[in-house]
Amino acid sequence: MTSTTLVTLSGSATRRQRKKAGLGTIDRPRRSVLLTVLTAVMVIYSLLPLVWLLINSTKTQADLFSTFGLWFGGEFALFDNIARALTYDDGVFLRWFGNTLLYVVVGAGGATLLSVLGGYALAKFDFPGKKAVFAVVIGAVAVPGTALAVPTFLMFSEMGITNTPLAVIIPSLISPFGLYLMWTFAMEAIPAELMEAARIDGASEFHTFWRVCLPLLAPGTVTVLLFTMVATWNNYFLPLIMLRDPDWYPLILGLNQWNAQAATAGGEAIFDLVITGSLLTIVPLIIAFLFMQRFWQSGLAAGSVKE
């Protein structure tokens, strides 16, 4: 028996032993038909309202009630509807859009900044009462924002800042979930050895945070920013009880006003503007998700390479 035959036989025996012991070759990922079907159903369920919104934004007022909802009308009126939505009532839609941008940039941006700073400090520094702070943050996450809206309104009413942008911006600056998310993310994303090396090299605490730690927090920062941005963009109940002047309405509250106006008996039929305005409202969110996706990918890939 040649040496080649012995090697072949021994290799076969080894493979049989490993297979018997459950240590066989690398398993190929198995495809589940049920999981694929469920995923397809969820995708259809998620995209169907967007498809309906897009299709009906191309219809005239008459076609909205005379054609099937998931099919186009006889006339393609998307650009006409957009022009009407932007110019209706002296361009109040653009005013609402500017208000929403103000609330998102200042409120959601400020909430993200505070969450990053607070989460980093809680994760990397020890101080008396840290466990109590953790308990308060967890408790705040469990409390829904709607439960605090009425007490906040009463407090702001005593302070005289209701019916102003501050009544919407100040509550938006507080994000217990964002703080908790950045806290847990910073604990794992920033090695203590890296911070010690920066300090040994003479870097200040601010320089260590800004140049060393903040780039590692990019995926968590983008996640918190998107969460707070969507929450502020879609915030309905807080502006509803805080604002009386329509000039300070965000988009979601303004579109609800249009919808109520269109549904009023004898009111002007502007259902096509409500639908088109709803489409224009979600476009910035889609753009933001697509733009920030690359920060997720680059940040997650940065920690997978070791030198």
Secondary structure by P-SEA (a helix, b strand, c coil): ccaaaaaaaaaaaaaaaaaaacccccccbbbbaaaaaaaaaaaaaaaaaaaaaaaaaacccccccccccccccccccaaaaaaaaaccccaaaaaaaaaaaaaaacaaaaaaaaaaaaaaaaacccccaaaaaaaaaaaaaacccccaaaaaaaaaaaacccccaaaaaaaaaccaaaaaaaaaaaaccccaaaaaaaaaacccaaaaaaccccccaaaaaaaaaaaaaaaaaaccaaaaacccccccccaaaaaaaaaaaaacccccccaaaaaaaaaaaaaaaaaaaaaaaaaaaaaaaaaaccc
